[in-house]
Amino acid sequence: VEAIRDETGGRGAECIYECAGSPSVVPQALDAVARGGVVALLGLAGREAIAEVPPDRLTLDELTLMGIRSSPNGYPRTISLFASGSIDPGPLVADTYELEDVGRAIAVLANRTSLRPIVVP
């Protein structure tokens, strides 16, 4: 939290993705997000896991807390469609960036000058 606050001049990150599925990380994510920001929960912690969410922080700082469920079973089929040539991924790729230019890729996404920048390792 401190590192994110330091890097953003105390403001916090606009969007935080919690992918580990650790309930203890949820309050940290809420502490590190900027006012009006979004915390997206992607990681699964198990049905019995409970995360502490301070409702006043959500309300007073107008935060959005959202759950995102991916479809991991869809990836193999999608990859095979791309590999077979049945689907052309070209129209989905607007801009590509080398790994060392990841900051620029994030900037164009944030500025909405690119819809889907792709970072190529």
Summary of the structure (lengths in Angstrom):
residues: 121
radius of gyration: 17.5
end to end distance: 27.7
largest distance: 51.0
contacts: 260
relative contact order: 0.12
helix: 38%
strand: 22%
